[in-house]
Amino acid sequence: MTVGVLLAHGWCFGHAMWKSLEPLLHTDICITPDFGYFCEPNLPSRAQPRALIGIGHSFGSLWLLKQRQYRFDGLVLISAVPNFCRKYGRDLVISEQDLISARTLISRSPQTYLRWFYKKCGLPISGRSISPGCINEGAILRDLEYLSKWTIESELENIRVPIRVLGANNDHIVTPTLLSDSFKGYSTVSVEIENHGGHILPILNPEKCAETINDLIRVITVTQVDYKHAKKSSLE
């Protein structure tokens, strides 16, 4: 049985963030929605493979678990927390002042904001690399509001499939402590922290992401085959 993957990119990125990761995955079914920050939005249809893993980067992790039309057999959440505006321990990802500043700067100069944000993610980018005509600040602001309001804590409490969470020691947005603290108490979650990758592991460390995803593909494939054999035996 082929296990497909649905890869949901992070806020202020696009589906191209997966281009180094996709060739490393042990599947021929890669569904890559785009939220329309830099191109026309492209959201997947409701049809899905018989077995599906959801892979989300940052905001994309929240988006995945808000899509009730999908039934995931496993999840890989990268550089994410269940609630970006909740304090875990002494830290939180986004304060109210951060939201006000982001809204203001995105509205006035999205290029300036993106240069700052990408650098904080670990991806320095020149101003000439971002064409103002390609930026849909309305979509960026729309999903900033979702980012500030969505929580997936209740969804995580009810999920019974394996969930792998990945982070990086040099992530200055979702720090290792924040990542670990935010996923405590969820029985199906395992957390792994890499040495490097910043806030953009799929771009800076696609090999580690692929290793984790491929291992989950293997586990789900074996589980599906075992279930199929057990069901067949019970009918004989």
N, C-alpha and C positions, 0 to 999 in steps of 0.2 A: 504494500500500500504506500502511495506517495503522500508524504506529509508536506503541505504547502505552508508558506509563511506570508504574513501580512505585515509589512514594515511601515510604521507610522513615524514620519520625521518630526523633529522638534520645532519649537517656535522660532521663527525667523530663519528657518532653513527650508529646503525643498527636497523632493524625492531624490535629487542627485546626490544627496549626502550618503546614499547607500551604494554608490557605483563601485567602490573598492571592495565592499563586503559581499555583494551579490554573487560574484564569480566563485567565491570561496564556500558557498553554501551547498549542502548535499541535497538539493531539491531543484526541480525544474519549474516549480510553481512559486513565483515571487510576485506578490501583489503590492504595488507601491503607490498609495494615494498621494495626492499633493493638495495642500490646503490653500494654494493660490496666492502666496506672498509675492512670487516673482513670475508667475505664469497663470494660465487659466486653471482654475481648480479642477482636479480630477479625482473624484471619489469612486471607490469600487462599487460594483453592483452587489446585490444581496447574495448572489450565487457564491458558493465557497466549496473548496475541496472537502472530501469526507473527513480528513484530519487537518487541523489548522493550528499553527502557532502564531500568536500575536507578539510582535516585536516593536516596542515603542522607545523612542528617544525623548527624554524629558517630557514636554507637553504631550507628545505623541502617546506616552504611556497612559495619561489621563483619557485622551481621546479614545483609545482602544477600549477601555473598560466602560465607556459611555455608549458604545455601539452595541445595542442589545440584539441586533440582528445576527451577530456572529456567535458561534459556540466554539470557544478556544479549548484545545486539548493541552495547552501549555502556554506560558508567557515568559518573555525575557524583557525586563524593564531596565533601561539604561539611563543612568544619571537622572533619576526621578525620585520624587517623594510622593506619598499619598495625598498631601495637601501642601501646596507651595506657600500658603500664607499662614500656616500654623507653626507655632514655636515648638520645636522638639528639643528638650533639654533647655539650653540657653540660646539656641540658634534658630533662625528661620531663613528661608530662601529669599522671600520678597516681603519687605515692610510696606506699610501704607505710604510712606514717603517715597519709597522706590517706585511704587505704582504711579504716583502723581508725577514724579520726574520723568518716568518713561513715557507716559501719555503726552506730556508737554513736548518733549524733545522729538518724539516720533511724528507728532503733528507738525512741528516747525521744520525739522530737518531729519528725515528718516535715514539719509546717508550717514550723517554724523552719529546717530544712535547706533546704527548697524556696525560702523567701524569700532565703536567702543565695545559693543556687545561681543563681537567676534573676537576681539583681542582678549576679553575676559574669559571667553570660552577656550582660549588657547590657539586661536587661528588668526594671526595678524593678516590684515587685508588692506590694500591701498584704496584710497578714495576712488581712483579711476576704475577699480574693479567692480564698482556698484553703479550701475546706470540709473539715474533718478526715474527714467521712464519705465523701468522694469519693476519698480517697487509699488506694491499695492498696500499702502499704509492703512487703508480701511480694513483689510483682512488681518493685518498684523495687530491693529488695535482691537478688533473683534475677538481674536483669540487670546489677547492679553487679558481681556475681561473674563473669558472662560477660565484662563489659568488662575486668575485671582479668586474665582468662585467655586470651581469644581473641586470636589474631594472624592477619592475612590476608596476611602476607608471602609465603608459598608460593603462595597463590592468585594474587597479583599477578604473580609470576614466570611463571606459566603462562597468563595471560590475553593474548589477542592482539587484543582489541577496543579501540577508543579509550576512554581514561579521562581525564576532565576533573576536576581538583581545584580547589576554590574555598576561599579563606580571606579573612580581613580583617585589616587592620593593627591594628585595636583589639580583636582577639580576645585576651583575657587567659587563656584556657584552652589553646587550640591556637594558639600564637603564630606569626606568619609565618615566623620562622626554623625553628621546630620543624616546621611544615608542609612547608616546602621541603626541609629536611634529610631528613625521613622518607620522601620519595618519590623521592629521588635513585637513579638506576640502573635505573628501570623504563622500558623503551623505549616503551611505549604511553601513558605518563602525561604530561600537560601541567598545569602549576600556574599559577594566576592568583590574585593577591592584590588584593583591593578595599580602598578607603580606609576604608569603614565597613560595619558589619554585625555587629560583635561576634562572639559565638559562635553567633548565630542569624540568619545571612544570609537564610534563607527568610522570616523574619518582618520583619526590618529592611531588607532589600534584595532583595525578591522580583523586582524588575525585572532585576537582574543575573543572578540565578539563572535566570530565564526566558530571558534572552538566550543564556546558555550551553547550556541544555537544548534550546532551539529550534534552535540552530545544529547540535547533534548530531542532532536529529531530521531536519533537512535533509540532513546528510551521509549518514546511514543510509538515508534514503529514496532518494537518488540512487544509492547503492551497490547497494541491492536492485533498483532498476529496471535499472541497467546489467547486473547479474548475470543478471536474467531475460531481457533482450534477448540477451545473449551466449549463454546456454543455448539459447534458441529458435533462434538463428542456427546453432548447432552441430548442431542436429537437422534442419535443412532441407537 
